[in-house]
Amino acid sequence: MKLKRFLAYFIDIMIVGLVASSLANIRIINPYYDEYLEVQDKIREAYNDVNEDNILDVVFKEDNINLYRDLSKCNSITSIISVCCYVLYFVGFQKWNKDQTVGKKLMGIKVVSVDKKEVSGLDYLIRSVFAYNLLFTSLNVWVSFRFSGNMYLNLTSIFSSVGSLITLITYLMILVRSDGRGLHDIVGHTKVVLDNE
């Protein structure tokens, strides 16, 4: 069952990633696309002369930190598109498609409520926020527009670390718990079962 969940997850992430990245590369949808490429070039230039003696000076130079903030700003539309794709797919499509994503359908598994009720859209949203790090992705977008310098660096580091830790805990729980429920299943009052159960 755990292998089926992993394979379903992999299939679904590939689908969402392909759709989100395709949309993000359409310049009409993502007006920051060209600016993103320009900022990437500036970052590359800033790191041209880095060596083991000056790496910390280069990394923590305020101008370079602000280049990363600018890159995050330019990437904000991509992040918003990704969050929307995750919500549409893992909440809307999964609810509409009888508790299955494409990956879950191919693997013969589905999401059910532990309360024997119908899984609500809110349950799916809660699952998605925890399973796919949507809250912290959104917070990092907000931080890139609100803060600069060390405050930007500190907040994005904290949010990214906490989000990654929650994601890691979620997947470790799936691996070690006998019922295979992750943190996202527990807070969403759901579990994943074989389709014929």
N, C-alpha and C positions, 0 to 999 in steps of 0.2 A: 504493500500500500504506500509506503514512504517513497519508494522508487517511482511509483505512478504519480505521486504528488510532485516530485522533483521534475519529472519529465513534462507534466502538465504545466508547471510553473515556467520551465524553460521555453516551451512552445508559446505560451501566452506572452511572456516577456519579449520574445522575438517579434511577435505580431504587433504588440503595442509600440515597441521600439522602432520598428520599421515604419509604422504609420506616423508616429510622432516626429521622427527625424525627417521623413519625407515632407511633412507639412512645414516643419521648421526651415527647410531649405527653399521654400517658395518665397521669393522676395516680397510679394504683395502681402503675404500673411506675416512675414517677419522682416519689418523694415530695418532692423538692426544687423542684418546678415553681413553686409559689406563692412560696416563699422567693426563688427566682431573680428573679421579677418584682419583689419588694420591694427586693432589692439593686439591681436596675437603676434603680428609682426613686430610691434613695439616691444612686447615682452621678450621675444626672441633676441632682439637687439640688446636689450638691457642685460641679458644673460650671456652675451657673446664672450665677455672677458672674465667670466666667473672661474675661480679655481678654489682649491681647498683652503687657501689662506683668506680669501675674501667672501666666501659663500654666504656667511651669516650677515655680513654687511650689505651684500647685494639683496638677499631675500628680505631683510627687515628694513630696507631703505623705504622711507615713506612714499616716494614717487612710485616705486615698484609695487608696493602694497596697493596704492591707488590704481595702478594699471590692472591689477587683478580685480579690484572692485569694478572698474570700467568694463572689464571682460564679463563679469557677472551681470552687470546692467545690460550689456549687449545680449547676453544669454538669457535674459529674463523672459522674453517671448517664448524661447525654446522650452524653458522650465514650465511656463504657464501652459503651453501646448501639451507637454508631457503629463502634467497633473490632470488636465482635462481629458486626455486620452485614457489615462488610468481610471479615472472616475467613470467615464462613459463605458469603458469596456468591463471593468471589474464590478461596477455597480449596475449601470443600466442594462448592458448587454447580458450579463450573467443573470440578472433578475428576469429579464424578458425571455431568456433561453432556458428556462426551467432549472435554474441554479447551477448552470454549467457554462464555462467558457469553452472556447474551441479546444484548448489543451485538455481540460477536464473531460470533455465529451470523447475525445480521442483515447483517453486513458481509462474511460469507463468509471469515472468518479464524479461526485457532485457535492455541493455544500448543502447541509441541512441544519435546522435549528436544534439545539440541545433540548429545547422546551417542547419539541414536537409541533411547533407552530410553523407558519410560513415565514421564511427569512425575509425580513423587511429591507427596504432600500437603505434605511438608517443602519441596520446591521451590516450590510455590505459596505457602506461608506466607512463605518468604524473599522471594519476588517482592512479595508484598503489603506486607510490612514496609517495604521500600524504596520501592515505587511510591506507597503511600498514607500514608506518614508515621506508621505505627501506633506505632512505638517512642516517638517523641518526643511524640505525643499522650498515650500512657500515662504517660510521665515527667512531663509537665506536670500530669496528674491527681495523681500521687504528691506532687509538689512543693507543690501547693495545700493538701494536708493536713499536710505536714511542716514547712513554713517560712512565715514572714511577713515583712512589711516589705521592706527592700531585698534580702535574700537571696532571697525569693520572686521579686521583680521581676527580679533578675539571672539566676537559674536559668531562669525561664520565657523570658526574652529569649534566652538562649543556646540552650536546647533548641529554641525555635521557629525561631530563625535557622538553626541547623544542619539541622534538619528541612527547612526551606524550601530551603536550599542543595542538599541531597541530592536533593530533588524536582526542582529546577531543572536540576541536572546530569543527572538521569535523563532528563528530557524533551528537553534539548538534545542528549544523545547519540542519542536516537531520530531527531532531525531531521538531525544531521550525519553520523552513521555510515552507510557504504554498506549495511551489513547491517541497519540500523534497530534494532539492539539497544540498549536502555537499561541503566543500571546494574542495575536490578532483573532484567533478563534475564541479564546476565553473572553476577551472584552466584547466581541461581537456575538457572543452566545451561540456559536456555531461549531460544527465539526464537519470533516470531510469523510464521506463514506463511499463505498462502491455503489454504482448507479442502480444496481438491482436490490439494494437493501431497503 
